[in-house]
Amino acid sequence: MNLTQYTLEAVGRIRQRAPLIHNITNFVVMNSSANILLAIGASPVMAHCQTEVEEMTSLASALVLNIGTIQEDWLASMICAAQTANSIGIPVILDPVGAGATKFRTAAIKEILGNCSISVLRGNCSEILSLGSCDVKTRGVDSSLYFSEELVDVARQMALDEKCVIAISGEEDCITDGNRVFRVKNGQPVMTRVTGTGCGLSAVTAAFCAVAEKNFALATAAAFGYYGLCGDLAIQTSAKPGSFAVAFVDQLYATSDEEIMRHLKIKEV
């Protein structure tokens, strides 16, 4: 299917179905992720207490796990929720915020990967590669690596090893399930100056996967494209982080089919 047409249809399905997205996410981005999901037409819920995560996940269409402010009890909740998601067949999107920065943070991600099936692992280069065989250090949540074809090959192998989609954000995004590789050129540098923008992308990826009928690589590419495109359009209103953030959420809500058709920059390699 044409990638632009697929994206158009996916956005339409989200707006029509309003899928419930269960987020076990960090304190910093709960509000922004909820607003981002509402803007695209999805329904957010934030619940991290282990007593209720199994029940909450069973009501959802997708699950987001974000380790930005990870704690031991949250880790247990994430594993419980992900195992529930696996049992009912809904997608799980894992955002390894700051992976590689501390031993606990990296071990938490590896424990989740070892105990659950993940649909999409989404992060920047250094976060993603810190979980593979490469010797990579993470500086906060910023990518410190130049994106190269060699790293694409590493991502493809990781996708095959982990049996999930690897989605790497950067100046040019890369999404792969180990077989297909998509590159996305939409997006603006100022997005890295707004707290929670990357975490919001994980939430939006979950919404696209919720209506994807198991084609998670294509759904993730569409999510990245639409999200970046909204940034491209929002920059026309403001290039300053504070006002850009408002324009960006507005654009997630208001972007038209015509704008998607004219400005989407996704290709399959």
N, C-alpha and C positions, 0 to 999 in steps of 0.2 A: 504494500500500500504506500502511496505517496506520503512522505513524512509530514508535510504541511496539512494534508487532509486528515491524517491520523490525529494531529494535534488539535485541529478544529473540532473533530468529533469527541475527543477526550474532554476538552474544555466544556463542550455542550453537555456531556454526560454528567460531569461533576455538578454543573449548575442545575441540571434537572433532578439528579438523585440526592444531592446533598449528603454524601457518604459521611458517616460518623468516624472520625479519626481519633483514636485513643493515643494520647501523648504522655509518656513518662519522660519528662524533659526537665531542663534545668531552671533554677529560680530566675535567672537573668532574662530568659526569653519566653516565659509562659504567656505573658500578655501579648507580646508581639506575634508569637506563633499562632495564638488563637485568632488575633485580628487578621493575619495573613490568610488563614484557612477560611475564615468567614468571608473575606473579600473575594476569594475565588469561587465561593459557593458551597464549600464543605462545612461540616459541623464538627467543631473541636470539643474534646473533653480532656481534662487534665486530672489524672488520678494516679497516685503512686503508693498508697497504703497497701501493703501486701494482703490485708484482710479483704479488700474489694477488687484487686486488679484482675483476678480470674473472671469474676462476674462482669466487670466492666468491659474487658476485652471480648468477652463472648457476645457483647452487643454491637461491637464495632465492625467496620469494614476494612480497617487497616490499623497497624500499631507502629508508633514511632518510639524508639529508645534513644535517648540523648544523654551522654554521660558528663555533660558540662559541669554539673555540681554533684558528682557521684558520691554516695555514701554506702556503707555496707548494707544497710537495710534496703536502700533503693536498688542495689544490685540484685538482691534476692527477689524483690518485686519484679524487676525487669525479666529475670529468668522465668519466673512463674507466669508472667503475662505472655512472654514469647512462646512458652510451651503450650499455653492455651491457644494462642494464635495458630501455632502449628497444627494443633489437634482439630481446629475448625476450618483450617485452610485459608486464612486471610494473610495478606502480605505483612512482613516485618521489615521496617527500615531502621537501620542502625547507624547512628551518627557518632563516630568515635572522637568527640571533641577533645583536642589536646593529647591524643594518644601519642605515646613516646616521651611525653614530658616528665611523667613520674612512673615509678614501678607499679603503684596501685592502679593507676588509670589504665595502663597498658594491660595489666593482668586482668582487670575487670572486663575489658573488651574480649580478651582471649577466653575468659570463662563463659561469657555469653555465647561466643562462637562455638565453643566446645560442647555446650549443652542445648543449643537451639539451632533451628534452621532459619537463616536470615535470607530475605529476598533481595535486599539492596544494602550495600555498605557504602555510605556516602561521606566524603570528607575531602580535605585538600591533599596535595601530594604527600607531604611529610606525615600527616596523620595516617593515611592509608598504608604507605610503605613501611611505616614503623611496625606494622602488624605482620609484615611478610618477612622474608629472609634477609632483606637489606639492612645495613647498619645505618639507621636514620634517626636523627634527633629532631624533636619538635620544639620550636620557639613559640610558646603560647599556642594560639590557634592559627598562626600565620604559616602559609606555605613558604618554605625556604629553598625549594628545589625548582630548577628550570624543567619545564615539561618537554620531554624528548620522546622520540619514537622508541628508544630503549625502554623508557618508563611505561610506554603503552604496552610493550611486550610483557613487562613485569605485571602490569595490571591484568592483562589477559590470563596470564598463568595463575594469578591470585584468584580470579573469578572461577577458573576451572577447579582449583584446589578447594576453595570455600563453597563451591556450588551455589554462587549467588552473583548478582550484578555488582560490579565495581564501578562506582561513579565518582570521578575525581574532578573537583572544581578548580579552576585556574583561569588564566587569561584566555585560554581556549579549553573548554571542558571536554572530558573523555568519559564515555560510558561504554562498558563492555560486559558481555556475559561469557567471555572467553572465545566465542565464535564471531559474533557480530561486534563491530566497533563503530560507535557514533561519535562525531565531533560537533560541538556546539560553539558558535562564535558570538552569540548574543550575550549582552551583559556590559556593565560599566564599572570602572575602577572604584568609583565612589561607593559602590555597594559594600566594599570591604571596610568602609568608614562608618557603617551603621551597625550597631550591635544587634545581633540576632538574625542578620540577613541569611547567613549560611544555615543556621538552624531552621529558619523559615523555609528554606529550600528543601530540607529533609521532610518537613511537614507537607509541603506541596507535592513532593515526590510520592508520599504516602497516598495522598488524595488521587493522583493520577494512577497509581498502582491499584487502588481500590476499585477502579472502573475499567481495568485493563484486561480482564479475562486471562490472567496468567502471563501475558506477554510483557514481563517487567522491564526488559531492556529497552524496548520501544517506548513504553510508558515513561520510563525514567528520562530518556532522551527528550521526549515531548515536554516533560515537566521542566527540565533544564532550559529548553528553548523558550517556552512560554515565560518562565520566570525572568530570564535574561532579557527577553524582548520587552517585558514590562519595565525593566530598568532602562532600556534604550529609549523608551517613550517618556518615562518619567524625567530623564535628564533634560528633556526639552522644556520642562517646567522649572527645574532648579538643579544646579550642580553642587549645591551646598548640603551637607549630610542631613541636617535637621529637616529642612523643607523637602529635600529629596525623599526622605523616608515617608512623609505624608503623601507626596505625589505618587510614590511607588505603590503604596497600598491602594490608592485610588485607581491606579492603572491596572492592578490585579483584578479589580472589580469591573472596570469599564472597557478593557481592551476588546476591540471588535474583531469579527471574523476577517474583515478587509485588512485590518492592521496585521493580523497574523499572516495572512496570505502574502502581504507585501514585504514584511520585515523579518520573518523567521529565518534563522541561519543554522539549520541542522543538516548534516550530511552523513551518510554511511560510508565509511572508508572501505 
